[in-house]
Amino acid sequence: MTAIPILILSDGRPGHYHLSEGIGAAITRRRPTVIQRIDVRRRKWMPARVQAGLLRAGLAPGLVLRLAYGLKGRDLPQARAVISAGGDTLGATVAAGRVLGAESIYCGTLRHFSPSDLSLVVSSYERHRALSRHLVALKPNGIDPDTLPSRLAGLASPRGAPPQMAGLLIGGQSGLFSYQRAEWDRLVAFIEASHAAHGTRWIVSTSRRSPGFVGDMVQALAGRSPAVARFIDFRTAGPGTLPELFGSVEALVVTEDSNTADVGGVCAPSRRRGRAR
């Protein structure tokens, strides 16, 4: 069976390109694929609304791609599908798909573009279910569930009991979420308190958005308390460490700013636009 060539356009943000990789992995489970990735950077003076307007006015997609991203159509690898996630990649996916004559798949919200501009839009929001060319599903990711331990067998804790090993994914400030220092203090205190009360140990991972002082707080706790079984510091570990975490824990707690990571997770305290949750 001939492998399907796929092009992933990435803005370099793990929370975005992992979504694209998840879509690519889903296709790979059905058909052999050859996946290539190109990092793209949108020029500040060419926001999505301008790109959408230019394409709608009939400007050649190759020209839009060059103006907005500095990419030449002839430099794109041949592909039958172009995939991306993150608003800064949306116009590139639409334009590249047209240049290559390929299917265009985007994960996220369309903003200034129309569903008809793409072949498929993957969304996790129920309100998008009635929109054309939309597939509403859980956030995709590249982790093969068959490689993870069964959640129904081999668990260390009886059903209904607090987990003996849990994972905590710590995010940070984002466009919609702003945390106060006191909230971080309570979150770190919760790690130690849950261990004291139930014996739960934690694998804790920070992210690109996590404030440095939060990582320092967790590092200090790991040095003095058995509550932290392992600390994955994004500042030194970088992206790509979560599969190990997912395969080692019975439950996940995820800060509310990251709905990409929040797959069945419990949201930690947060503040959205000044309103406490």
C-alpha positions in Angstrom: 0.0 0.0 0.0 1.4 3.4 -1.1 2.3 5.7 1.8 0.4 9.0 2.0 2.7 12.0 2.1 1.6 14.4 4.9 2.9 17.9 5.6 2.6 19.3 9.1 3.0 23.1 9.5 4.1 24.0 13.0 4.4 27.3 14.9 6.9 25.6 17.2 4.5 25.5 20.2 4.2 21.9 21.6 0.6 22.5 22.6 -0.2 23.1 18.9 2.1 20.8 17.0 1.2 17.8 19.2 -2.4 18.3 18.0 -1.3 18.1 14.4 0.9 15.1 15.2 -2.2 13.4 16.8 -4.2 13.9 13.6 -1.2 12.5 11.6 -1.0 9.5 14.0 -4.7 8.8 13.6 -4.3 8.7 9.8 -1.2 6.5 10.2 -3.2 3.9 12.1 -5.4 3.5 9.0 -2.9 3.9 6.2 0.9 4.1 5.9 2.1 7.7 5.9 5.3 9.7 5.3 5.1 12.8 7.5 7.3 15.9 7.1 7.2 19.0 9.3 8.0 22.6 8.4 8.2 25.4 11.0 6.3 28.5 9.9 6.4 32.0 11.3 3.6 34.4 10.5 4.7 38.0 9.8 3.2 40.4 12.2 1.8 42.7 9.6 -0.1 39.8 7.9 -2.7 38.6 10.5 -5.3 35.9 9.7 -8.0 38.4 8.8 -5.8 40.0 6.1 -4.8 36.6 4.7 -8.4 35.5 4.6 -9.4 38.7 2.9 -6.7 38.4 0.3 -7.5 34.8 -0.5 -11.2 35.7 -0.7 -10.4 38.5 -3.1 -8.7 36.0 -5.4 -5.0 36.6 -4.7 -2.9 33.6 -5.6 -2.4 31.3 -2.6 1.4 31.0 -3.4 1.7 34.8 -3.2 -0.2 34.9 0.1 2.1 32.2 1.5 5.1 34.1 0.5 3.9 37.5 1.8 2.6 36.1 5.1 5.2 33.4 5.9 8.2 33.9 3.5 7.5 30.5 2.0 7.7 29.8 -1.7 5.3 27.2 -3.1 8.0 25.4 -5.0 9.9 24.8 -1.7 6.9 22.9 -0.2 7.3 19.1 -0.3 4.7 17.2 -2.2 1.8 16.2 0.1 -1.7 14.8 -0.1 -2.7 16.5 3.2 -1.5 19.6 5.0 -2.2 19.6 8.8 -1.8 22.4 11.4 -3.0 23.8 14.7 -2.7 27.2 16.2 -4.0 30.5 14.7 -0.7 31.6 13.3 -0.6 28.5 11.0 -4.2 28.7 9.7 -3.6 30.9 6.7 -0.5 28.9 5.8 -2.5 25.6 5.8 -5.2 27.0 3.6 -2.7 28.5 1.1 -0.4 25.5 1.1 -3.3 23.1 0.6 -4.3 25.1 -2.5 -0.8 25.4 -3.8 -0.2 21.6 -3.5 -3.7 20.6 -4.5 -3.9 18.8 -1.1 -6.5 18.2 1.6 -6.2 20.8 4.3 -6.9 19.9 7.9 -6.8 22.3 10.8 -7.3 21.7 14.5 -8.8 24.7 16.3 -11.2 27.7 15.8 -11.4 29.3 12.4 -11.6 32.9 13.4 -11.7 34.8 10.1 -11.7 31.9 7.7 -14.7 29.8 6.6 -15.2 26.0 6.8 -15.3 26.0 3.0 -11.6 27.1 3.0 -10.5 23.8 4.5 -11.2 20.1 3.9 -11.7 19.3 7.6 -11.7 21.2 10.9 -11.1 19.3 14.1 -12.7 20.9 17.2 -13.3 19.9 20.8 -16.2 22.3 21.2 -19.7 20.9 21.1 -21.1 24.2 19.7 -19.2 23.5 16.5 -20.9 20.1 15.8 -23.5 21.6 13.5 -20.9 23.5 11.4 -20.0 22.1 8.0 -16.6 20.2 7.6 -16.2 20.1 11.3 -15.3 17.0 13.3 -16.0 17.4 17.1 -13.8 15.1 19.1 -11.4 15.0 22.1 -8.2 16.9 21.5 -6.0 14.7 19.3 -2.5 13.6 20.4 0.1 11.3 19.0 0.2 8.9 22.0 -0.9 5.4 20.9 -3.3 4.3 23.7 -2.3 0.7 23.0 1.2 1.5 24.4 -0.2 2.7 27.7 -1.1 0.4 30.7 -4.8 -0.6 30.8 -6.8 1.7 33.1 -8.9 -1.3 34.0 -6.2 -3.7 35.0 -3.0 -3.5 37.1 -3.9 -0.3 39.0 -2.3 0.0 42.3 -5.3 1.5 44.0 -8.8 -0.1 44.5 -11.6 1.5 42.6 -12.9 4.6 44.4 -9.7 5.0 46.5 -7.3 7.9 46.1 -4.5 7.1 43.6 -1.2 6.0 44.8 0.5 7.6 41.8 -0.9 10.7 40.1 0.3 13.2 37.5 0.2 17.0 37.7 0.6 19.0 34.5 1.3 22.7 35.4 0.6 25.4 32.8 0.7 29.1 33.3 -0.5 32.5 32.1 -2.3 32.5 28.8 -4.7 34.8 26.9 -7.7 33.7 29.0 -6.1 32.7 32.3 -4.1 34.7 34.9 -3.0 33.1 38.1 -2.2 34.8 41.4 0.8 33.8 43.5 -1.5 32.5 46.3 -3.1 30.0 43.8 0.3 28.5 43.0 1.1 28.3 46.7 -2.2 26.4 47.3 -1.5 24.1 44.4 2.0 23.1 45.6 0.6 22.8 49.2 -2.0 20.4 47.8 0.7 18.0 46.5 2.1 17.6 50.0 -1.3 17.6 51.7 -2.7 14.8 49.5 0.4 12.7 50.2 0.0 13.2 54.0 -3.7 12.4 53.9 -3.8 9.5 51.3 -0.2 8.5 50.5 -0.6 9.8 46.9 2.7 10.5 45.2 3.0 12.8 42.2 4.9 13.0 39.0 4.9 16.7 38.3 5.6 18.4 35.0 5.8 22.1 34.2 5.3 23.5 30.7 6.6 26.3 28.4 4.1 28.8 30.1 4.9 27.8 33.7 6.5 30.7 35.8 10.1 30.0 36.8 9.3 30.4 40.5 6.7 27.7 40.3 9.2 25.3 39.0 11.6 26.3 41.8 8.8 25.7 44.3 8.2 22.2 43.0 11.9 21.5 42.8 12.3 22.5 46.5 9.3 20.3 47.5 10.8 17.3 45.6 14.0 17.8 47.6 12.4 17.6 50.9 9.3 15.5 50.5 8.4 12.0 49.2 5.2 13.5 47.9 7.0 14.2 44.6 8.0 10.9 43.0 9.5 12.8 40.0 9.7 16.4 38.8 9.9 17.0 35.0 11.2 20.6 34.7 10.3 21.9 31.2 13.2 24.4 31.5 15.7 21.5 31.2 13.6 18.6 29.9 11.9 20.4 27.0 8.9 18.9 25.2 8.1 15.2 24.6 8.1 13.9 28.1 4.4 13.4 28.7 4.1 9.8 27.2 6.2 8.6 30.1 4.0 10.4 32.6 0.8 9.2 31.1 2.0 5.6 31.2 2.9 5.8 34.9 0.0 7.4 36.7 -3.6 6.4 37.7 -5.0 10.0 37.6 -4.2 13.3 36.1 -4.6 16.9 37.4 -4.2 19.6 34.8 -4.3 23.4 35.3 -7.2 24.9 33.5 -5.3 27.0 31.1 -4.4 24.0 29.0 -7.3 22.2 27.5 -4.9 20.5 25.1 -3.4 18.6 28.1 -6.7 18.3 29.9 -7.8 14.9 28.6 -9.8 13.5 31.5 -7.9 15.7 33.9 -9.1 17.5 36.9 -8.7 21.3 36.7 -6.7 23.0 39.3 -7.7 26.4 40.8 -7.3 29.3 38.3 -8.5 32.8 37.5 -10.1 33.6 34.2 -10.1 37.2 33.2 -10.0 38.2 36.9 -12.9 35.9 37.8 -12.0 33.1 40.3 -13.1 29.7 39.2 
